Amino acid sequence: MSRNYMVALQTILYKEIKRFMRIWVQTILPSTITSSLYFLIFGTLIGSRIGKMNGHDYMDFIVPGLILMAVISNAYSNVVSSFYSTKFQHHIEEMLVAPIPNWVILLGYIGGGVTRGLIVGLLVTAVSFLFTDLTIAHPMLTLLVFILTGVLFSAAGFINAVWAKSFDDISIVPTFVLTPLIYLGGVFYSIDLLPAFWQKVSLLNPVLYVINVFRYGILGESDISLVSGFAVILIFITVLLGVSLRLLDKGVGIKN
């Protein structure tokens, strides 16, 4: 990467990080508070009645899913809101006429989403230690899934922002697609509890693979194989990044 491209990337990334850190009360704090409530209500109050889930205390079982839920929602929302605002305020034209390739622009926004997802995820992880004495079984694997999840859903947020024509459009996908996928992705339950038919239906949900691979990193066990999990994650990342770059190259939602 040339020095000019590196400077451009650092500038975009700095702008993205400064944007969400400046309003941390709106971008960082809410997810931390919400996760604390989940730990208190589902983990402490309800979990004590449920007992064990796949050989683990229910509190320990839901920790990976709640952490990753915060990463997913923050990585997605950061990119979709930031890039759409750039379009709406016509700042994107300044970057498009600059002597930098589109992949640098894309990488800058993806980096901002990943950074916000990691910050919130680490805060939620810290909060989880107030409710459980859980130890992380595979720290490096856990960190890798952290990053891959941020990249995956940042790219998804970028595509949503490109197609969005109003501020209402950037909330439709998170509300009607992303949220159901997360809650049906095994955050609060093991798919082994489902009938055979619904287990097969659940395997169509990409969030299931992300959460289970992450759960393996923390607890050392998963409902699906690591090979299948990583294969699905990498395929979706490749496809979404490819689509994002293609849309940016064609100027969809920007030039027309």
C-alpha positions in Angstrom: 0.0 0.0 0.0 1.4 3.4 -1.0 2.0 6.1 1.5 -0.8 8.3 0.0 -3.3 5.4 0.3 -2.1 4.8 3.9 -2.7 8.4 4.8 -6.1 8.3 3.2 -7.0 5.1 5.1 -5.8 6.5 8.4 -7.7 9.7 7.9 -11.0 8.0 7.2 -10.5 5.6 10.1 -9.6 8.5 12.4 -12.7 10.4 11.3 -14.9 7.3 11.9 -13.5 6.6 15.4 -13.7 10.3 16.4 -17.3 10.4 15.2 -18.6 7.6 17.5 -16.4 8.5 20.4 -17.6 12.1 20.4 -21.1 10.8 21.1 -20.1 7.8 23.2 -23.2 8.3 25.4 -25.3 7.4 22.3 -23.0 4.9 20.6 -21.1 3.0 23.4 -23.0 3.3 26.6 -26.5 2.0 25.5 -25.3 -1.5 24.5 -23.3 -1.8 27.7 -26.4 -1.0 29.8 -28.6 -3.3 27.7 -26.2 -6.2 28.1 -26.1 -5.6 31.8 -29.9 -5.9 32.0 -29.7 -9.1 29.9 -27.1 -10.6 32.3 -29.3 -9.6 35.3 -32.7 -10.7 34.0 -31.9 -13.7 31.8 -28.7 -14.8 33.5 -29.3 -14.2 37.2 -33.1 -14.3 37.6 -34.3 -16.7 34.9 -31.1 -18.6 34.5 -31.2 -19.8 38.1 -34.5 -21.6 37.3 -33.3 -23.0 34.0 -30.2 -24.6 35.4 -27.7 -26.2 33.0 -27.5 -25.7 29.2 -25.2 -28.1 27.4 -23.3 -28.8 30.7 -22.8 -25.1 31.5 -24.5 -22.8 33.9 -27.1 -20.8 31.9 -25.3 -17.6 32.7 -22.1 -18.9 31.3 -23.9 -20.2 28.2 -25.5 -16.9 27.2 -22.4 -14.8 27.8 -20.8 -15.4 24.3 -24.1 -14.7 22.5 -24.7 -11.5 24.4 -21.2 -10.2 23.8 -21.4 -11.0 20.1 -24.9 -9.5 19.9 -23.4 -6.2 21.0 -20.5 -6.5 18.5 -22.9 -7.3 15.6 -25.4 -4.5 16.3 -22.7 -1.8 16.8 -20.5 -2.8 13.9 -23.6 -2.8 11.6 -25.2 0.4 12.9 -21.9 2.4 12.9 -21.3 1.8 9.2 -24.8 2.1 8.0 -25.4 5.4 9.8 -22.0 6.9 9.0 -21.9 6.1 5.3 -25.5 7.1 4.7 -24.9 10.4 6.5 -21.9 10.9 4.3 -24.1 10.4 1.2 -26.9 12.6 2.6 -24.5 15.5 3.4 -22.7 15.0 0.1 -19.3 14.4 1.7 -18.9 11.3 -0.3 -18.2 13.3 -3.5 -15.1 14.7 -2.0 -13.7 11.2 -1.4 -14.7 9.9 -4.8 -12.9 12.7 -6.7 -9.8 12.2 -4.5 -6.9 10.2 -6.0 -7.6 7.1 -3.8 -9.2 3.8 -4.9 -12.6 2.8 -3.7 -11.3 -0.1 -1.7 -9.5 2.3 0.6 -12.8 4.1 1.3 -14.5 0.8 1.9 -11.7 -0.4 4.2 -11.8 2.9 6.2 -15.5 2.5 6.9 -15.2 -1.2 7.7 -12.4 -0.4 10.1 -14.6 2.1 11.9 -17.3 -0.4 12.3 -14.9 -3.1 13.6 -13.4 -0.7 16.1 -16.7 0.3 17.6 -17.8 -3.3 17.7 -14.6 -4.3 19.5 -14.8 -1.5 22.0 -18.4 -2.3 22.9 -17.7 -6.0 22.9 -14.8 -5.6 25.3 -16.9 -3.5 27.6 -19.7 -6.1 27.6 -17.1 -8.8 28.3 -15.9 -6.7 31.3 -19.5 -6.4 32.5 -20.0 -10.2 32.2 -17.2 -10.8 34.7 -19.3 -9.0 37.3 -21.9 -11.8 36.9 -19.7 -14.8 36.3 -16.2 -16.1 36.9 -16.0 -17.5 33.4 -12.5 -18.1 31.9 -11.9 -17.9 28.1 -10.9 -21.3 26.8 -9.3 -20.1 23.5 -8.3 -16.4 23.7 -6.8 -16.1 20.2 -9.7 -17.8 18.6 -12.1 -15.6 20.5 -10.3 -12.4 19.3 -10.2 -13.7 15.7 -14.0 -14.2 15.7 -14.4 -10.8 17.3 -12.7 -9.2 14.3 -14.3 -11.4 11.6 -17.7 -10.7 13.0 -17.0 -6.9 13.0 -15.9 -7.1 9.4 -18.9 -9.2 8.3 -21.6 -7.0 9.7 -19.8 -3.8 8.9 -19.9 -4.9 5.3 -23.6 -5.7 5.6 -24.2 -2.3 7.1 -22.3 -0.7 4.2 -24.5 -2.4 1.6 -27.6 -1.2 3.5 -26.2 2.4 3.5 -25.5 2.3 -0.2 -29.1 1.2 -1.1 -30.8 3.4 1.5 -32.7 6.4 0.1 -33.9 7.8 3.4 -33.1 7.6 7.1 -36.0 5.2 7.5 -34.3 2.8 5.1 -31.3 2.3 7.4 -33.5 1.0 10.2 -35.6 -1.4 8.2 -33.0 -4.2 7.9 -31.8 -4.0 11.5 -35.3 -4.2 12.8 -36.9 -6.8 10.5 -33.9 -8.9 9.4 -30.9 -8.5 11.7 -32.7 -8.6 15.1 -34.7 -11.7 14.3 -31.6 -13.5 13.0 -29.7 -12.6 16.2 -32.4 -13.8 18.6 -33.0 -17.0 16.5 -29.2 -17.6 16.2 -28.8 -19.5 19.5 -28.0 -16.6 21.8 -30.3 -17.9 24.6 -30.6 -21.6 23.7 -28.9 -24.5 22.1 -30.3 -25.7 18.8 -30.2 -29.2 20.3 -33.4 -28.3 22.2 -35.3 -27.8 18.9 -37.1 -30.5 16.9 -35.2 -32.0 14.0 -37.0 -29.9 11.4 -36.3 -26.6 13.1 -32.7 -27.5 13.7 -32.3 -27.8 9.9 -34.0 -24.5 9.5 -31.7 -22.9 12.0 -28.7 -24.0 10.0 -29.8 -21.5 7.3 -29.2 -18.6 9.7 -25.6 -17.3 9.3 -25.7 -15.7 12.8 -25.9 -19.2 14.3 -22.5 -20.1 12.9 -20.9 -16.8 14.1 -22.3 -17.2 17.7 -21.4 -20.9 18.0 -17.8 -20.4 16.8 -17.5 -17.6 19.3 -19.0 -19.8 22.0 -16.4 -22.4 21.3 -13.7 -19.8 21.8 -15.0 -18.9 25.2 -16.6 -22.1 26.5 -14.8 -24.7 24.4 -17.9 -26.2 23.0 -20.3 -25.5 20.1 -23.5 -26.9 18.5 -21.7 -26.9 15.1 -18.2 -27.8 13.8 -15.6 -25.2 13.7 -14.8 -26.0 10.1 -18.4 -25.3 9.1 -18.6 -22.2 11.2 -15.5 -20.6 9.8 -16.4 -21.6 6.2 -19.7 -19.8 6.5 -18.2 -16.7 8.1 -15.4 -16.4 5.4 -17.8 -17.1 2.6 -20.2 -14.3 3.8 -17.3 -11.9 4.3 -16.0 -12.5 0.8 -19.4 -12.1 -0.8 -20.4 -9.0 1.2 -17.1 -7.3 0.7 -17.2 -8.1 -3.0 -20.7 -6.7 -3.3 -19.8 -3.6 -1.3 -16.9 -2.8 -3.5 -18.9 -3.5 -6.7 -21.6 -1.1 -5.6 -19.1 1.6 -4.7 -17.3 1.2 -8.1 -20.6 1.5 -10.0 -21.7 4.4 -7.9 -25.0 2.8 -6.9 -27.0 5.2 -4.7 -24.2 7.8 -5.1 -23.8 8.9 -8.7 -27.4 8.4 -9.8 
